[in-house]
Amino acid sequence: MRMPASMLLLAGFVGWAVERNTPGNTIGKWMSGLHGWHTLNRAEWFGGDEFISLLKFSANKMNPPNRRPVRNPVSLEHLAALEAGLNMSNCFDAAVYAVAVCAFWGCCRLGELTVRSRSTFEARRHVTRGDSIRFRTTPDGTESAHLHIPWGKVEREQGADLTFTSPCGEFCPVQALRRHFTLNDDIPASMHFFSFRTADGLFAPMVKDWFLLRCREIWTPLELDFVHGHSFRPGGATELLMAGVAPETVAKVGRWSSLAFLIYWRKLESLLPVMITRSYSTARISEVKSSLEVFRIKHNIPEKICIP
């Protein structure tokens, strides 16, 4: 392409993309790439023309961005199936269960507790066995575990503090972690926190795909909802709310800002019949919705929220 691209040429490019049903946000990214190429070559850029801006605005209206549908959440039924189906005396299965209940009750992103592959483990980005974990017991006997991770999706290098506890006493993350530590007691301090001893006597970090594959080996025959790695986070948040945990506390556990948490919940409301366990009544759901409305008012969040 000759530079600079004229205003008419850029307009024709946008029109061509719209005709092919290209999402408006994709067209915007393409235009940003062209702008960057012009800047790199010190060429004049006509993409800021008002006419081009109107075309891009129209493209967004005609071809809105493809939105990923809200995914099914992990439920207590999924955890119950894991508890019954995993071999808790097996090093790998014990680690799998520990990751599952910690991701669920800690409202974690699965990538914060697992690694992409054996070769991608980095101590500066992934929590290690040598990182300090604190166990606490409240006067009423509630147990919790507290762990600092060195890297978070939002927090970046500052890392984040995770809290694991079960409000109902079932599928306890503290017991799961202690079992994992007992069976995998000789893991070097420099290795991944959820590393396990393999059949050949070596050590391996918990790879995300291994974890999900093992879970699905148990869930699929039972015809439970198909879930993804991100499904633990909304599932845990919903169960905490349904168990009576205050929205402020759930937002803190999941590390959401007040606005982000309310937007997140609004996105998930359509999945309530799927997300809640059958033991929760309609009245309990109404109570949760009321507590979230109080939460909205307390944090001065507008009633009409634009959900991206």
Secondary structure, DSSP 8 states (H G I E B T S, - for coil): --SS--HHHHHHHHHHHHHTT--HHHHHHHHHHHHHHHHHTT----TTSHHHHHHHHHHHHHS------------HHHHHHHHHHS-TTSHHHHHHHHHHHHHHHTT--GGGTSBSSGGG--TTTS-BTTS-EEEEE-TT--EEEEEEES-BTTTBTT-EEEEE--TTSSS-HHHHHHHHHHHTTT--TTSBTT-EE-TTS-EE--BHHHHHHHHHHHHTTTT-----GGGHHHHHHHHHHHTT--HHHHHHHHT--HHHHHHHHHHHGGGHHHHS-TT--HHHHHHHHHHHHHHHHHTT--SS----
